[in-house]
Amino acid sequence: MNQELLHLIEQISREKGVEKSVVIDAVLSAVLSASRKRFGTVDNINARLDEVTGAITLFSLKTVRDEDDIVDDSLEISLEEAQDICSDATIGSVIEVQHDIDDFGRIASDRETSYNPEGA
């Protein structure tokens, strides 16, 4: 699927005469829209596309805090949890927490398959 996505992005870019980056931004916007349905409206969720592998990564940046100092779970993570993700994490550091997108991949897939380059 990942290579198919890269091929589709190339095809749309070429046929519609738009920059590849514009198409990638649209794909990532669709992924973020799907993530809001899955995770709710969380401002610090981001997505990126690896243009070599076609892998899409959904992630949040979280600041490492002492467990007792955490005020907002969407922005902060305990030191113990952070060290499970990144062994070098320390209090005050910011780490990238990846989210699983497999359970809402169908939403984005439906949008991909609705594109018809022939216009029919």
C-alpha positions in Angstrom: 0.0 0.0 0.0 2.8 2.5 0.8 4.4 2.3 -2.6 0.9 2.6 -4.1 0.4 5.8 -2.2 3.6 7.3 -3.5 2.7 6.2 -7.1 -0.8 7.8 -6.7 0.8 11.1 -5.4 3.2 11.2 -8.3 0.3 10.5 -10.8 -2.0 13.2 -9.4 0.9 15.7 -9.3 1.8 15.0 -12.9 -1.8 14.8 -14.3 -3.1 17.9 -12.5 0.1 19.9 -12.8 0.4 20.6 -9.1 3.5 20.4 -6.9 4.0 17.0 -5.3 4.3 18.8 -1.9 0.7 20.1 -2.4 -0.6 16.6 -2.9 1.4 15.3 0.1 -0.1 18.1 2.2 -3.6 17.0 1.1 -2.9 13.4 2.0 -1.5 14.3 5.4 -4.5 16.6 6.0 -6.8 13.7 5.4 -4.8 11.5 7.8 -5.1 14.3 10.5 -8.8 14.6 9.8 -9.2 10.8 10.4 -7.0 11.1 13.5 -9.4 13.7 15.0 -12.2 11.1 14.6 -10.1 8.5 16.4 -8.4 10.6 19.1 -10.6 13.7 19.4 -9.5 17.2 18.7 -5.9 17.2 20.0 -3.9 20.2 18.7 -0.5 18.7 18.9 -1.0 15.6 16.6 1.0 15.8 13.5 1.6 13.6 10.5 4.5 13.0 8.1 5.1 11.0 5.0 8.4 9.3 4.3 8.9 10.0 0.6 11.2 7.0 0.2 9.1 4.3 1.8 5.6 5.8 1.7 5.1 5.2 5.4 2.8 7.7 7.1 3.7 8.4 10.8 1.2 10.0 13.1 2.8 11.5 16.2 2.5 13.9 19.1 5.3 15.9 20.8 5.1 15.6 24.6 7.1 17.1 27.3 8.5 14.8 29.9 7.4 15.6 33.5 7.3 14.0 36.9 4.1 12.0 37.2 2.8 14.4 39.9 3.4 17.4 37.7 1.4 16.3 34.7 -1.5 18.7 34.0 -2.4 17.8 30.4 -1.9 14.2 29.1 -2.1 15.4 25.5 1.0 17.6 26.0 2.9 15.8 28.7 4.1 12.3 29.5 5.6 10.8 32.7 9.3 10.0 32.8 8.6 6.3 33.2 6.4 6.2 30.1 8.8 8.4 28.1 11.8 6.1 28.9 9.8 3.2 27.5 9.7 5.1 24.2 13.1 6.8 24.4 15.6 5.5 27.0 17.5 8.9 26.9 14.4 10.8 28.0 14.8 13.2 30.9 12.6 15.6 32.8 12.0 18.6 30.6 12.9 16.9 27.3 10.4 16.7 24.5 9.8 13.3 22.8 7.8 12.1 19.8 5.0 9.7 20.7 3.8 7.7 17.7 0.2 6.8 17.3 -1.2 3.7 15.6 -3.0 4.6 12.5 -3.9 1.1 11.3 -7.4 1.2 12.9 -8.5 4.2 10.9 -6.6 3.5 7.7 -9.9 2.7 5.8 -11.1 6.3 6.2 -8.0 7.6 4.3 -8.2 4.7 1.8 -11.7 5.6 0.9 -10.6 9.0 -0.1 -7.6 7.7 -2.1 -9.8 5.3 -4.2 -12.3 7.9 -5.0 -9.8 9.7 -7.2 -10.4 9.0 -10.9 -7.8 10.5 -13.2 -10.1 10.1 -16.2 -12.7 12.3 -14.7 -15.5 9.7 -15.2 
